[in-house]
Amino acid sequence: MPKPLPLRRRAESANSFRMTKPRKPIKNPPAGLRQRWRARSNDWRVWWEPNATQRAAGFEPVELNGSQPTWSIREAEKLNLQAGGPPKPDTRRAAATGKHAIDTICSEYLQSPRYLNLAAKTQSEYRKDINRILDKWGGTDLRKMTKPVAHTWYEALYRAHGAAVSRRLIKLLSIIMSYAELRGRIAQNPLHRMQMVTPKGRRRTASWAEFDALEAAAVELEDNGMRLAMYLSMFQGQRATDTFEARAKDFIEDEAGRVTWRLIRSKDTRLGRLNNLVLHDETLPLVNAAIAAADSPHARLVTRRSDGASFDHETFSKAFADIRAIAAKTCPSVSDLQFRDLRRTFSDNARHAGIHSDDVDDALGNTSGTDPGLRQIYMPASDERAEAAINAIQRPQKSAAKKKQA
């Protein structure tokens, strides 16, 4: 029988084992990324774990790869964004459980037709904001959410984040409370008609010099997809979502020989209203070139320059930011321009060209011609059009007989 090792050598042996124990492949993992050593297979299991709210929204654990840490980190961060933000530790008090907890009604709302029928972008924004609501009010009894309580939170949000963020979060909380009322959890929504400061609508438009700088930057980057997207917004007046979801089959030639863009706008999916937009002369060559390069009628025309993959809202915003950064070197004023400002520029240009507001509405696909708030954003008062109106007032000329009598 072999002799046991001396105590010192036993300690050295144990330390040696601890030193050779494999380290976690990811030193600083993003939220939601989990790592566990598997002795049987002698490797690390790496996966993304959603929290309870994200699970209720339909998200499930996703296996990652311990031998590809960089890829795993990137995938986990992408999943966090898709799920509405990184999973938060469950530090909420357990004051309310069951059907009267705000957590419960939020989970039910995320599975309801009221939420599922929203546009994909709106769903993503709601998930992020619901996480913020739960961070503050998770575990709270619905019946304790009174108007004074909500107003106190609103004022705190207003001081910390301004009018837009505070109004958005309170409005979503009101939507959830209305849903709780419909489900019979509370007698009525206490946040109904809660008075809040209306944020000023963004009115930024792009000058032609700024647009030229953006286009030159897209050409420099050889980013034909983003260049086309900018044209579809600047000259056709469409939203970012509709530009990067456009497919080759959506562009057809009509009986008059004009190429039209057939689309159901992203905010019209429930109505299923088909629109036929004739392409602007400057947009047509870019569309034709994209169609010629497409490998199928169902291929998207606006794709990422790096790998030809489809855009989502995150990657689209990043691509536009890259173009804007280069454009700002020659045109500094473009630094604060957002992609959505191109759509607003379309409506402003049409307004200055004397186009009737109803016709601009038809192109935009909204109600800016009749909604005073939207009108101030998309078609604000124009000094040039006001001058035209002033100069249009003409006094009738007096007849020669009346002049003699005078």
Order of alpha helices (4+ residues) and beta strands (2+ residues): alpha-beta-beta-alpha-beta-alpha-alpha-alpha-alpha-alpha-alpha-alpha-alpha-alpha-beta-beta-beta-alpha-alpha-alpha-alpha-alpha-alpha-alpha
